[in-house]
């Protein structure tokens, strides 16, 4: 085998691997930590999401902040 045919085989294998990755359903994690009071109509929140193509993670964290005059 010459180097050109080896390169073609490697490119075809890489293309097949990319097609296999895109055909797979993506996995995702959705994490919610809700610590705010039920009576709080506008809780503070922190939201973040990371998508790496193969896996995605989403985080939501809420809390009740002390507000003046309450």
C-alpha positions as CSV (number, residue, x, y, z in Angstrom):
1,X,0.0,0.0,0.0
2,X,1.3,3.4,-0.9
3,X,0.9,6.5,1.3
4,X,-2.0,7.9,-0.8
5,X,-4.2,4.9,-0.3
6,X,-3.4,4.8,3.4
7,X,-4.4,8.5,3.6
8,X,-7.7,7.8,1.8
9,X,-8.5,4.9,4.2
10,X,-7.7,7.2,7.2
11,X,-9.9,10.0,5.8
12,X,-12.8,7.5,5.0
13,X,-12.5,6.1,8.6
14,X,-12.5,9.6,10.1
15,X,-15.5,10.6,8.0
16,X,-17.4,7.4,9.1
17,X,-16.5,8.1,12.7
18,X,-17.9,11.7,12.4
19,X,-21.1,10.4,10.8
20,X,-21.5,7.8,13.6
21,X,-21.1,10.6,16.3
22,X,-23.7,12.8,14.7
23,X,-26.2,9.9,14.3
24,X,-26.1,9.1,18.0
25,X,-28.6,10.9,20.2
26,X,-26.9,13.6,22.3
27,X,-27.0,13.1,26.0
28,X,-27.8,15.9,28.4
29,X,-28.0,16.5,32.1
30,X,-30.5,19.0,33.5
31,X,-29.7,19.9,37.1
32,X,-32.1,22.1,39.1
33,X,-31.4,23.1,42.7
34,X,-34.5,25.1,43.9
35,X,-33.8,26.5,47.4
36,X,-36.0,29.7,47.2
37,X,-39.1,30.2,49.4
38,X,-42.4,29.3,47.9
39,X,-43.8,32.8,48.6
40,X,-40.9,34.5,46.8
41,X,-42.3,35.7,43.5
42,X,-38.9,36.8,42.2
43,X,-36.1,34.6,43.4
44,X,-32.5,35.2,42.6
45,X,-31.1,32.6,40.2
46,X,-27.9,31.4,38.5
47,X,-28.2,29.6,35.2
48,X,-25.4,28.0,33.2
49,X,-25.2,25.6,30.3
50,X,-22.3,23.9,28.5
51,X,-22.7,22.0,25.3
52,X,-19.7,20.0,24.1
53,X,-21.4,18.5,21.1
54,X,-21.4,14.9,22.5
55,X,-22.8,15.9,25.9
56,X,-24.6,18.9,27.3
57,X,-25.0,20.0,31.0
58,X,-27.5,22.6,32.2
59,X,-27.6,23.9,35.8
60,X,-30.2,26.1,37.5
61,X,-29.8,27.3,41.1
62,X,-32.3,29.6,42.8
63,X,-32.4,31.2,46.2
64,X,-34.2,33.8,48.2
65,X,-32.2,36.9,49.0
66,X,-32.8,39.2,51.9
67,X,-34.5,42.3,50.7
68,X,-34.7,45.5,52.6
69,X,-38.1,46.6,54.0
70,X,-39.5,43.1,54.3
